[in-house]
């Protein structure tokens, strides 16, 4: 198609579809108005969205990332996102959100409609029924039953933008398939304009092959001029060249980052950079979730018979031509071929919807956990599920076009209009939650803050300028509407980083630990001490007690409401123990100041006594001034906290964790020079309790009430008896036991006898300090007979778990190896409480140690002490002359030191922070951080003298590179398209 013919085609299409376009503009206007002014502002997902609330926050706007969006590549706002954010400074956040929604939705609606319309009118039929089919197909794409509870979500994230504008990309492919250069440039422009500077290459990689394959198959069987194989090859090569810088960044940084980020299955939590943004925003518009979670969340609505019926009718309309092919539908022609191809691909791709939950989902997850390359496709529900949704839309549109254009329908207006009316009513019914803007987990109710609450927030922000804040109580799931929008996890206990108020969006080990501590009914001094260490390590200055009524009201209904109320009870004890001073009492908040709060940047002597301790949350090195450093599981040759390498000089055996070879090094010098054998005992692991509950007690929202008589449970020859076990409005009860299990693979046989009409669920719980790697964390047993009937009175049956219960161990050895240390005078072996504790005096002042391990170990009880250390020793303290925050990603520190030291940096730990040490104006060393208390960054500085240390967040460099690439690409694309347009215009004349 020549350029002028393309223009003429678009003009004729616009002229013939004015009414449809006007309808979509009105729909976009109404939805944008409703979402932005009624349901809160949704300018991005919870992990990385921010708003400019004042001109003084302008610099903060340029320093925001979202790891999840691009798999570790820094995310920054695309060109389109700048407009509404800048407008928010002058016109308010709601109006700027309206601008964002309106442009995005209107372009998405029109792009989807034009793509479907162009596909359908290849039959050279521009009847009104083709327009109706394309119009309803567009509505189906955006508001189908699945996207209602699952798909669109936060409108700033890459996945949602991709989903919205993918039909527009498909339209570009149809229009410019014979001109791959223009196709590539316009596609790039669309993504830069709507989304981010870095395009989402992974969704391209998944979606485009399906789309292009669909068009090629359609061309093959219909002989329509859709797209050529040669065009596809050219386009693919051009796209690869355009994305080459991003691909290089992915393979050189992302996978390295994922490898060293954390020794956990899911490293995302620890990669989250606690950004210095003003406020974080949470989606309310079509909040994304797993399909299954969304359906369950709307619960009663989707369980209503008439809603289920409407859903079935909507789905049935897709397959109706196949059912009526011998009676109504004409089984030849382009429309029929289009329908068959799209339905065939839809049927083949439907299993992709089950990836998060399906039987092959666990296989896929296992693969992408083991293969770093597949990790980029880890959010299967976000990347793969859009494929069947896309082809469901095409099948739905083609089905309507076939039905409405059939002869019987054309000559029977009553039947025709009945079909249309039924389909429209059913679509509205199943899409009602989406049209209302409810999020998938729970429909929200608006909370309008009072003037007093507004005043309190302003005072809080003023105090936040002087130091970090810490909010109590905390909650996993409380939502509240403020003048800034809906906040996600608004009451999560966290810190205000930098000088601005913000809210954390995800839990890591630290936040979960703090949540558990503050909501613990057995709140004691030991708990307070741990909280105190954490607050000082994070540099917290103020603790804010929240007392707003909305929190209290929602806490009563929240799943963790009891924990919130318990936090209120524990807070006076915290005030007393920490000697907190009340500095400001507001309407809904009380601000307490923490005495002797730590600065953001501080120096820790490396000569202090260090002790490795074990908690429920992990293993930490405790320096005597209250700072903690977590020692994670040491993996292979690329550990993060401790550099590792293979060695056979030193072996540690720690409880029942894997036995390994470990070497101790000080400043690259091996401190172990003589072998000496010793032994240690291993305490046997055991199950510490049995958890018993009624039917479906695993469901958090269901409780059980009743009594179980003559309960007898036999587990591997261990018998537990209870004549009467009463459960009163509880989920379950725990029965203390102590049943040892050996270090082998074993199946557990259960025999249960009781008198009751309800089924039982029994959980066999391991000891709290679990040192075994399990295939499943807990052994669950649902007590049913072979025919899945509930076990009734006096029924005794030997039962097995629904699946084989096996406890499997990796790298476990049942025999002890020798523990070798250095010279005989350099160690002491203590066998206490069945634990092996080894003390090794270290030589010299630089007590920074390196452990090498292969295969993995989990360190349990190692104490490292300095020679001749006593409580009256005076430790060397490096002098920090000054430090300055240049921007949220760049700090400058000047230090004078005569010995190596640890520099603590109280920003959320991320391995991508880097300390660049300059001496006499020259860069002498780059240092990666270690996690202090698994929360902040610690840099071990080995240089001495007058030093200038630049602390830099490395993704900011990538940000600058990406900004340059995107800006240059955008200008080059515009320049080329203008040049090409000018050249075509000159040819005509």
KARACOR-V735353 format. One record per pair of residues at least 24 apart in sequence whose C-alpha atoms are under 8 Angstrom apart, sorted by the first residue. I is the first residue (numbers start at 0). J is the second residue. Records with the same first field share a line. If there is no record, write none. Layout:
I: J  J
This chain:
0: 174  177
2: 983
5: 174
16: 130
19: 130  134
20: 109
23: 105  108  109
24: 105
27: 100  101  104  105
28: 101
30: 101  434
31: 96  97  98  100  101  104
32: 97
34: 97  284  436
35: 93  94  96  97  100
36: 93  94  97
38: 283  284  436  445  484
39: 93  283  480  483  484  485
40: 92  93  96  280  282  283  483  484  485
41: 96  153  154  280  281  282  283  284  484  485
42: 96  153  154  155  280  281  282
43: 153  154  155  156  280  281  282
44: 153  154  155  156  280  281  282
45: 279  280  281  282  487  504
46: 271  279  503  504  505
47: 279
48: 155  279  280  281
49: 276  277  278  279  280
50: 84  87  92  276  277  278  279  280
51: 84  85  87  88  277
52: 87  88  277
53: 88
54: 88
56: 277
58: 886
59: 275  276  277  886  887
60: 276
62: 274  275  887  888  955
63: 274  275  276
64: 272  274
65: 271
66: 267  270  271
67: 267
68: 156  157  158
69: 157  199
70: 253  375
71: 249  252  253  256  257
72: 248  249  252  253  954  957
73: 954  955  957  958
74: 195  196  197  958
75: 195  196  958
76: 194  195  196
77: 191  192  193  194  195  196
78: 191  192  193  194  195  196
79: 191  192  193  194
80: 193  194
92: 483
103: 163  193
104: 163
106: 164
107: 163  164  166  167
108: 137
110: 164  166  167  170
111: 137  164  165  166  167  170
112: 136  137
113: 167  170
114: 166  167  169  170
115: 393  396
119: 334  397  400
121: 223  333
122: 332  333  334
128: 400  403  404
129: 400
132: 396  397  399  400
133: 396
135: 396  423
136: 392  393  395  396
137: 392
139: 392  395  426
140: 388  389  392
142: 426  430  433  434
143: 426  429  430
144: 310  426  429  430
145: 290  388
146: 285  433
147: 285  429  430  431  432  433  439
148: 285  286  287  288  290  293  294  432  433  438  439
149: 285  286  287  288  289  290  293  439
150: 285  286  287  288  381
151: 284  285  286  287
152: 282  283  284  285  286  287  288  438
153: 281  282  283  284  285  286  287
154: 282  284
155: 194
156: 194
157: 194  195  199
158: 199  202  381  382
160: 193  194
161: 194  199  202
162: 385
169: 210
173: 225  226
176: 225  226  227  230  231
177: 226  227  230
178: 230
179: 230  231  233  234  237
180: 234  237
181: 976
182: 234
183: 234  237  238
184: 972
185: 972
188: 969  972
191: 965  969
196: 961  962  964  965
197: 245  961  965
198: 242
200: 242
201: 375  376
202: 382
205: 382  383
206: 383  386
209: 386
213: 340  341  344
216: 340
217: 336  337  340
220: 336
221: 332  333  336
254: 371  372
256: 910  911
257: 371
258: 371  637
259: 637  638  639  910
260: 639  909  910
261: 631  639
262: 631  632  633  634  638
264: 368
268: 505  506  507
269: 507  908  909
270: 908  909  910
271: 907  909
272: 907  908  909
273: 496  503  906  907
274: 496  887
275: 496  497  498  499  501  887
276: 499  500  501
277: 499  500  501
278: 483  500  501  502
279: 486  501  502  503
280: 484  485  486  487
281: 484  485  486  487
282: 438  485  487
283: 436  437  438  485
284: 433  436  437  438
285: 433  436  437  438  439
286: 437  438  439  440
287: 438  439
288: 439  440
289: 355  380
292: 439  440
293: 439  440
294: 439
296: 439  440  441
297: 439  440  441  442
301: 429
306: 428  429
309: 424  425  426  428  429
310: 425  426  429
312: 422  425
313: 422  425  426
316: 395  398  399  422
317: 391  394  395  398  399
318: 398
319: 398
320: 398  401  402
327: 402  405  406  407
328: 401  402  405
329: 401  405
334: 397  400  401
335: 397  401
337: 397
338: 393  394  397  398
341: 390  391  393  394
342: 390  391  394
344: 387  390
345: 387  390  391  394
348: 386  387
349: 387
351: 383  384  387
352: 380  383  384  387
354: 379  380
355: 379  380
445: 479  480
446: 479  480  481  549
447: 480  481  482
448: 480  481  482
451: 586
452: 586  587
453: 482
455: 585  586  587  588
460: 499  500
463: 495  498  499  500
464: 497  498  499
465: 498
466: 497  498  539  540  541
467: 494  495  496  497  498  538  539  540  541
468: 493  494  495  496  500  539  540  541  542  543
469: 493  494  495  539  541  542  543
470: 494  542  543  544  545
471: 542  543  544  545  566
472: 517  544  545  563  564  566  567
473: 514  563  566
474: 514  559  560  562  563
475: 559
476: 557  558  559
477: 550  553  554  557
479: 549  550
494: 537  539
496: 906
497: 887
508: 616  933
509: 616  932  933  934
512: 616
517: 565  566  569  570
518: 562  563  564  565  566  569
519: 562  565  566
520: 565  569
522: 569
524: 576
527: 573  576  577
531: 577
532: 625  626  627
533: 626  932
535: 596  597  625  626
536: 597  625  626  627  905  931  932  935
537: 597  599  905  906  934  935
538: 596  597  598  599  905
539: 593  596  597
540: 592  593  594  596  597
541: 590  591  592  593
542: 590  591  592  593
543: 588  589  590  591
544: 588  589  590  591
545: 587  588  589
546: 587  588
547: 586  587  588
548: 587
558: 699  700
598: 905
599: 903  904  905  906
600: 882  902  903  904  905
601: 879  902  903  904
602: 876  877  878  879  900  901  902  903
603: 876  877  900  901  902  903
604: 874  875  876  877  899  900  901
605: 844  845  846  847  899  900  901
606: 844  845  846  865  874  875
607: 864  865  874
608: 863  864  865  868
609: 862  863  864
610: 861  862  863  864
611: 859  860  861  862  863
612: 859  860
613: 859  860
615: 767  768
618: 858  859
619: 932
620: 932
626: 931  932
627: 931  932  933
628: 929  930  931  932  933
629: 930  931  932  933
630: 858
631: 857  858
632: 855  856  857  858
633: 851  852  855  856  857
634: 852  853  854  855  856
635: 852  853  854  855
636: 851  852  853
639: 929
640: 928  929  930
641: 848  849  850  851
642: 849  850  851
643: 849  850  851  852
644: 851  852  853
645: 851  852  853
646: 851  852  853
648: 674  819  820
649: 818  819  820
650: 816  817  818  819  820
651: 818  819
652: 679  815  816  818  835
653: 681  834  835  857  858  859  860
654: 680  681  682  770  834  835  859
655: 681  682  683  684  770  771  811
656: 770  771  811  856  857
657: 809  810  811  812  854  855  856  857
658: 810  811  812  816  854  855  856
659: 852  853  854  855  856
660: 851  852  853  854
661: 850  851  852  853
662: 849  850  851  852
663: 848  849  850  851
664: 848  849  850
665: 845  846  847  848  849
666: 845  847  848
670: 821  841
671: 820  821  822
672: 820  821  822
673: 820  821  822
674: 819  820  821  822
675: 818  819  820  821  822  823
676: 817  818  819  820
677: 817  818  819  828
678: 815  816  817  818
679: 815  830  833  834  835
680: 830  833  834  835
681: 833  834
682: 833  834
683: 739  740  741
684: 739  740  741  765  766  769  770
685: 737  738  739  740  765  766
686: 736  737  738  739  740  763  764  765  766
687: 735  736  737  738  764  765  766  767
688: 733  734  735  736  737  763  764  765  766
689: 733  734  735  736  761  762  763  764
690: 731  732  733  734  760  761  762  763  764
691: 731  732  733  734  759  760  761  762
692: 726  730  731  732  759  760  761
693: 730  731  757  758  759  760
694: 757  758  759  760
695: 760
696: 730  731  760
697: 730
699: 730
701: 730
702: 728  729  730  731
703: 727  728  729  730  731
704: 728  729
706: 755
707: 753  754  755
708: 753  754  755
709: 752  753  754
710: 751  752  753  754
711: 750  751  752  753
712: 749  750  751  752
713: 748  749  750  751
714: 747  748  749  750
715: 747  748  749
742: 808  811  813
743: 806  807  808
744: 805  806  807  808
745: 804  805  806
746: 803  804  805  806
747: 799  804  805
748: 797  798  799  800
749: 797  798  799  800
750: 795  796  797  798
751: 782  795  796  797  798
752: 793  794  795  796
753: 791  792  793  794  795
754: 791  792  793  794
755: 790  791  792
756: 789  790  791  792
757: 789  790  791
758: 782  783  789  790  791
759: 783
771: 808
772: 807  808  809
773: 806  807  808
774: 805  806  807
775: 806
778: 804
810: 854
834: 860
835: 860
836: 860  861  862
837: 861  862
838: 862  863  864
839: 863  864
840: 864  865  866
841: 865  866
842: 866
844: 898
845: 898  899
847: 939
888: 950  951  952  955
889: 949  950  951  952
890: 949  950  951
891: 947  948  949  950
892: 947  948  949  950
893: 945  946  947  948
894: 944  945  946  947  948
895: 943  944  945  946
896: 943  944  945  946
897: 943  944
898: 941  942  943
899: 939  940  941  942  943
900: 939  940  941
901: 937  938  939  940
902: 937  938  939  940
903: 931  935  936  937  938
904: 935  936  937  938
905: 935  936
906: 934  935  936
907: 934  935  936
908: 933  934  935  936
909: 935  936
911: 952  953  954
912: 936  950  951  952  953
913: 950  951  952  953
914: 938  948  949  950  951
915: 948  949  950  951
916: 946  947  948  949
917: 946  947  948  949
918: 944  945  946  947
919: 945  946
